[in-house]
Amino acid sequence: MGEPEGLAAALLQLSAHAEKLSALDHREAGHAAEIRDRIVALTAMASAMKNTLADQAEILTGLTGLNAQVAELATRVEEIAPADDGVLAVYQPSPSPRFWKLDGQGRQDAITKLRAWVEQVYRPGYGHLSAALGDCWEQHPLCLYTLDWLSELWSVLYLQPQRTTGTLAGQAEWQTRLLTAAAEQLTRETSRCQHTAARNDGPARTGTRP
């Protein structure tokens, strides 16, 4: 007895999707593992079957509803897996810079990344909150730590191909609570330091001299 109509095509489709499953993000690991195990089991059964009606019927029963699950999973894979140029479609947070031990060029590279976010996103987009950030922020470890997580979380929330209800809620939380708290810390740190005192004292002393 030959294979049921569409069985070979279904197996080929399952085989193609199985290769993509290895690129899934850890958030999909459990779901991917479950689907992958089913695919492996069904493929092995199909390879070992002896062309009996019972074997083929069991395989078709197992395939029921699996096509839709594989299609949904494949969509998630396309969102997570790197594109042809190696760039991830979904933003992945970068490793935390260890500012407490970084020095030399490594420290400068980490600060340069933060400076780009401050100048291109933070200062232009967040009004009075960002305007209060002192120009000496690069010399304050507290500011480096804060701007690191602030910029990474902003990227996770805003540099995504699609926005879900969860992402939308995260954006609201970021801007109404996390950003305001972080901005207050940054303002206090850069407005009550020796750098600010030096800037304020310089013109005053000059003005009092005859």
C-alpha positions, 0 to 999 in steps of 0.5 A, a space after each residue: 500500500 502506498 503512502 497516504 496522499 500528502 504524507 510525504 509532503 507533510 514529512 518534508 515540511 516537518 523536516 524543514 521546520 525541524 532545522 529551524 527549531 535549534 535557533 529558537 530563543 530560550 523563551 520558546 525552548 520548552 514549546 520547541 522541545 515538545 514539538 521537536 520530540 513529536 516530529 522526531 518520533 513521527 519521522 522515525 515511525 514513518 521511516 520504520 513503518 512496513 506499509 501497513 494500514 495501521 501504521 499509516 493511520 497512526 501516523 496520520 492521527 499524530 499529524 492531526 493539528 501538528 501542521 498548525 502548531 509547526 506553522 505557528 512555531 515557524 513564524 516565531 523562529 523567523 522572528 527570532 532567528 538571525 537574518 541572512 546578514 546575521 542580524 537578529 530580528 528581535 533585539 537581544 540585550 548585550 552583556 552587562 559592561 563591568 564598569 567597576 573593572 573596565 579601563 582603557 579602551 574597553 571602558 571608552 567603548 562602553 561609554 561611547 555606546 551609552 553616549 550615542 543613546 543619550 545623544 540620539 534617544 534620551 536627550 532629544 526625546 525625554 524633555 525636562 527629564 533628560 535636560 536635567 542630566 549633567 554633562 559630567 555623567 560619564 565620570 559617575 559610575 552610578 550614571 553609567 550603571 543606570 544608563 546601561 540598564 535604561 538604554 538596554 530596556 528601552 531597546 528591548 521595548 522599542 526595537 522589536 518588529 512587532 508590538 504585543 500587549 505585553 510590550 505596550 504595558 512594558 513601555 508604559 511602565 518604563 516611561 511612567 515609573 522606571 524612567 522617572 525614578 532613573 532620571 531623578 537619580 541621574 539628576 541628583 548624582 550630576 547636580 550635587 557633585 564636585 564637577 557641578 561645584 567647580 562649574 558654579 564656583 568658577 564664574 562666581 569667583 571671576 565676577 568678584 575679582 576687581 
